[in-house]
Amino acid sequence: MAQNTRTVRSFVLRKGRITEAQQRALDEDWFRFGLNLEDGMADFDQVFGRNAPRTLEIGCGMGGATLAMAAAAPEQDFIGVEVHQAGIGALLLGIKKHSLGNLRLYRCDALDVLKQCIADNSLDRVLLFFPDPWHKKRHHKRRIVQAEFAELLRGKLKVGGLFHLASDWQPYAQHMLDVMSAAPGWRNLAADGGFIPRPPERPLTKFEQRGERLGHGIFDLKFIRVD
Ligand SMILES: C[S@@+](CC[C@H](N)C(=O)[O-])C[C@H]1O[C@@H](n2cnc3c(N)ncnc32)[C@H](O)[C@@H]1O
């Protein structure tokens, strides 16, 4: 893989509250733990120096759940994708704080990462926790879960690989269920073809906590790739 040359000089966690030295340290951390779209198809055996079960998380946010999962499963590898630079900054700090060797990050659109950097049939698990719900009808087309997305993702998972989704916004959760149920090559792990109870292995995410404060329900879905 080509050397990671992108700087993270613009990764300001809170404007005016990060020193030059902290910024330099973040730049160095990005050099070690960041991956770039421009480097194309990734060889993750080389990136992680081993062949281990591999999870891709889309939209890590501030990364609390991502860091907790990576820390709890050192025998597995994690790839986090997030567009928000403050989230990437927080993840970099967390990787260093917890000395995590099993987490790497992309700071870009997950669709581009899936198309350009992830080999077919290579992922064991994909996580999509509390994606932006785009409440207004005219914005629904911006929702990440769409038929084309389900098909793209299916190709990247191994057969038997798991796609775990969660939302606190019932209309989006229902949309996810409808899209995934209609997509070919997937099986819903819920016996009744609906939602599953909140799985204990999913760490409480920042947006889940927010949803709970607002009195929203929590809706989890698990689908596996069957062919
Ligand atoms: C509502 S937040 C949820 C964050 C986190 N999963 C949680 O539960 O706390 C959605 C996150 O997805 C990120 N995001 C939205 N679209 C994305 C995309 N196409 N690729 C990568 N990240 C994306 C946003 O920047 C945001 O941080």
The ligand as a Tripos MOL2 file, in Angstrom:
@<TRIPOS>MOLECULE
LIG
   27    29     1     0     0
SMALL
NO_CHARGES

@<TRIPOS>ATOM
      1 C1        -26.2850   10.2180   13.5430 C.3       1 LIG1
      2 S1        -24.5820   10.0070   13.5390 S.3       1 LIG1
      3 C2        -24.3410    8.4620   14.4000 C.3       1 LIG1
      4 C3        -22.9390    8.2960   14.8920 C.3       1 LIG1
      5 C4        -22.6580    7.0150   15.6870 C.3       1 LIG1
      6 N1        -22.8320    5.8250   14.8630 N.3       1 LIG1
      7 C5        -23.5180    6.9450   16.9170 C.2       1 LIG1
      8 O1        -24.4350    6.1060   16.9470 O.co2     1 LIG1
      9 O2        -23.2670    7.7080   17.8430 O.co2     1 LIG1
     10 C6        -24.2750    9.5300   11.8580 C.3       1 LIG1
     11 C7        -22.8030    9.6280   11.4960 C.3       1 LIG1
     12 O3        -22.6060    9.1150   10.1870 O.3       1 LIG1
     13 C8        -21.6840    9.9500    9.5080 C.3       1 LIG1
     14 N2        -21.9490    9.7620    8.0760 N.ar      1 LIG1
     15 C9        -23.0700   10.1290    7.4040 C.ar      1 LIG1
     16 N3        -23.0010    9.7460    6.1200 N.ar      1 LIG1
     17 C10       -21.7990    9.1300    5.9760 C.ar      1 LIG1
     18 C11       -21.1510    8.5190    4.8760 C.ar      1 LIG1
     19 N4        -21.7230    8.4740    3.6600 N.pl3     1 LIG1
     20 N5        -19.9230    7.9730    5.0770 N.ar      1 LIG1
     21 C12       -19.3470    8.0170    6.3010 C.ar      1 LIG1
     22 N6        -19.9180    8.5920    7.3910 N.ar      1 LIG1
     23 C13       -21.1310    9.1310    7.2230 C.ar      1 LIG1
     24 C14       -21.9810   11.3360   10.0300 C.3       1 LIG1
     25 O4        -20.8920   12.2210    9.8800 O.3       1 LIG1
     26 C15       -22.2910   11.0560   11.4930 C.3       1 LIG1
     27 O5        -21.1400   11.1310   12.2980 O.3       1 LIG1
@<TRIPOS>BOND
     1     1     2 1
     2     2     3 1
     3     2    10 1
     4     3     4 1
     5     4     5 1
     6     5     6 1
     7     5     7 1
     8     7     8 2
     9     7     9 1
    10    10    11 1
    11    11    12 1
    12    11    26 1
    13    12    13 1
    14    13    14 1
    15    13    24 1
    16    14    15 ar
    17    14    23 ar
    18    15    16 ar
    19    16    17 ar
    20    17    18 ar
    21    17    23 ar
    22    18    19 1
    23    18    20 ar
    24    20    21 ar
    25    21    22 ar
    26    22    23 ar
    27    24    25 1
    28    24    26 1
    29    26    27 1
@<TRIPOS>SUBSTRUCTURE
     1 LIG1         1 GROUP 0 **** ****
